[in-house]
């Protein structure tokens, strides 16, 4: 992580955002980073500058200032040693966080915000930010054990070596800072139709795909292990769809990390099925780490 840049948390006064603040305070203390609490509001567009009754400021501004002040107070109670700043941005929530992420170590959001439909597993803001940000995004979700970090285990969903470098570096940095184990998982399966007609594939397709998954894990690990020799790493290859394998394993993790491709000049949602599934169903916080390709 870049030590000069803060962790940025999107706050909106909801229980989910305060849970994200708690997690972010602990993360900031762990890495020695400042914390910036950001609230996005369009109160000026809809209310103008008419003062509220009994105040010289508009109602929307009063509410926005109260939200960030309350979140800062909440963070201070969690850990008074973490440096906290606040900001109210006049913009849509996702746009504000994406812009703020250009100068952040990571963006952190809750799994659902104020006003989200009760049946949603992940709010629209968290999904949009995770799918478009150019810095790591952590969506704070999961059960009490995962949120509390009691498993002492980080889970990394390893993909193609050419597109997973940033996620691997992020995972090793987290595991080293926490002093915990790192599980690197590469899922594999046998396609219904194979384009490769090599003898090894024809004779034992299961073994062929599993060995290829192990080789890819070794390639991903080579440089990172040299840079972080003290991190305890467990390599795992698992047969099945990666999204299902990782959701299942997230029940015993404090953080699950996956990479996401960011293509230059592409402005739509850039989020694969694995990351999308984890953001909705993982049982611990999820970090989506972008890789430019």
N, C-alpha and C positions, 0 to 999 in steps of 0.2 A: 504494500500500500504506500501511497505518496503521503509522507507525514505532514507536508505543508498544507494539505487540503482537509477541510472538515468532513465529518459525517453529516449528512443533511436528512432530516426527518420531516415528512409531511404530516402536519397536525391539523385536525378539524374539530377537536372537542369530543370526538367519539371515544368509546371505550377501546376500540381497536387501535386508534392512534396513540392513546396513552400506553397501551401494551407495547406498541412499537417504540415509544419514548423510553420505557424501562429497558427494553432490549438494547436500544441504541446507546443509552448511558453506559451500560455494562461494556459494550463493544468499544466505546470511546475510551473508557478507563483502561481497557485491556491494551489498546494500541497507542495510548497517549495522544489522542486526537481531540480537537475541539468539536463541539456539537452545535449545529445551526438548526433551529426549529423554524420551519417555513409554513405559513398559512396563506393559501390563495383565496382571493375573494373578488367578486365583481360588484361589490356594493355600490361603488361610485357610478357604474353604468346604469344601475337600476334605481338608485335613490338620489343621485345627484349629491349635492353638498348641503342639503337642508338639515339643520341641527335636529337632534331628537329632543323630546320634551325633557326639560330639566338639565340639558347638557348643551355645550357649545359645539359638539361634534355630531355628525350623522350617526344614526343607529347602527348601520353596517360597520362603520369604523370602530365604534365602541365595542361591538361584538367581536370583531376580528382581533382587536388589541387584547381583549379579555381572553380569547382562546390561546394566543401565544404566551401571554403572561401566566396563565394557569398551567400550561404545558411546561414552561420554564421553572415554575415553582415545583411542579411534580418531579422534574428532572433533578432539581436541587435537593429534594428530599431523598431521592434515590442515591445520589452521590454528590456531595457538595464540592468535591475536588475537581469535577469535570467542568471545563470552561464552556458556558452556554451563551449563545446569542440568539436573537429572534428576528424575524422579518415577516412583514405582511406584503404580499405581491398582488397587484391588481391584474389578475389574469385567471384563465381557467386553471383548475388544479393540475391537470396533467401537463399542460404547457409550462406552468410555473416551475414544476419540479424538473422537467426535462431541461429547461434553461439553466436552472440552478445546478443540475448535474454536470454541466460543462466545467465547473470549478469545485468538484467534490471528490473525495475518496470513494464514497458510495452514497447511494440514495436508499433510504429506508422508509417503508410504508407499512401500515396495518393491512390486514387482509380484507377489511371492509370499512368503509367510512360512513360518516353521517349521511343519512338520506338514502343509502343503498337499500335495494329491495331485500327483505329478510331472507328470501330463498337463495340469494346469490352466494356462491362459495368464495368468490373473489370479486371485489369491487372493480368498476370500470377504470378508475384512476390507477390502481395498482397494476392492472393488466396492461394498460397503455404505456405506463412508465417502464415496466419490465420488458416490454416488446420493442421499445424504441430508444432507450437511454444508451449513451455511449460510455457510461461508467457502470460498475457493478450495482445491481439493484437487489436489495434484500426485502422480501415480503415476510413480515413477522406473523406467523400462523402456527397452529399445531396444538398439541396437548400440553399439560402442565410440565411434564418431565422434559419435553423437547424445548419448551420456552425457558425453563430454568437451567438448562445445560447440564443436567445430572448424568447423562450417558457418557460424557467425556469421549465422544467419538464424532468425527466429521465424515460425511459421506460425499464422495465425488463420483458423479456419473460421467465416465470417460467416453469420449467419442473419437472421431478420427484425429490422429495426431496433428494434422495440418490445421485443424480448427479448434483445438482444445488447449492451446498453450497458455492463454491468459487464465482460464479456469483452473488449470493445474497450479500455476503460480499462486493464485488467490488461495487455493485449498491448502497448499503447503504453508503459506504465511499464516493462515488461521490456525492450523494445527500446531504450528510451532509456538505461536503466541499463547495458545490455550494449554500447551503441554499435553495434548490429547492425541489419541490414535487417529489415523487417517485411513479410511476404507476406500480404495479405488475399485470401482465396479465397471466392468465392460460386459454388457449384455450381448448375446449373439443368438442367432436362429438360422435354421436351414431354409432358404427360400424355396418356394414351390417349384420354381424353374431356375436352374443354374446356367449362367452364361459361360462359366469356366468348365472345361472338360478334361482337366488334369487327372492323372491316374489316382493321386491321393484323394481327390474329391470324389471320384467315382467309387472308390473302394470303401471309404469311411467318411461320409460327409459331416457327421457330427464331430468327429475328431478333428477334421480339417478346419471347421469353423471355430472350434474352441481353441485350437492351437494358434490360429490367426489372431483371435482376440487376445491371447496371452502375449503374442509378439507385439501387438499394438500397445498393450499396457507397458511392456518393458521399454518400448521406444519413448512413450510419454514420460516415464519415470526417470530415465537415464540422467538427464540434466538436473532435474529437480532434486533428486536424491543427493547428487554431488553438492548442491548448494545448501541443502538442509539435512545433513547427515543425522541429526538428532531426532528427526520425526519418525515415529513408528508407523510403518505402512503395511497394510494388508491388501494384497492383490486378490481380487475375486472375479472370476468369469461365471456368468450365469446365463442359462438358456431361457429365452423368452423375450417378449417385448420390453424394451428398456424402461418405458414409462411405468409398467406394472411392477417390474423388479424393484425400481427405485422407490416407488410409493410404499411397497411392502417393507423395504429396509429402512425407510425414514422413521419407522416407529422406534428404532433403537439408535437414533442420531440426534445431535444437537443442532446440526445445520446440514442441509443437502445442497450441493453446488453443481450447477450445470453450465455449460457454455452456450452461447447464442451467437450466430453469425450476424454481422452488421455490414451490409453491402453499401458501398459508396453510391450516393445518388438515389437510393431506394428509401422512400419516406413512409411506406406502409408498415403494418405490424410485421416484425421480423422475429417470430417466436415459433420454434418447432413444437411438435406434438408432445415431446418428453417434458420440456419446460412448462408448457401449457397445462399438462396433466398434474405436474407437481405443484404448480401454483394454486390449483384448485383442491388437491387431495392429500398433499404431504402432511405428515404428522409432526413436523418441526419446521422452523423457518427455512425459507428457500432463497438461495442466492443465484441470480442469473448474471453471468459474467460475459460481457460481449467480446467477440473476437472479430476484428476487421479482416475481411477477405476481399 
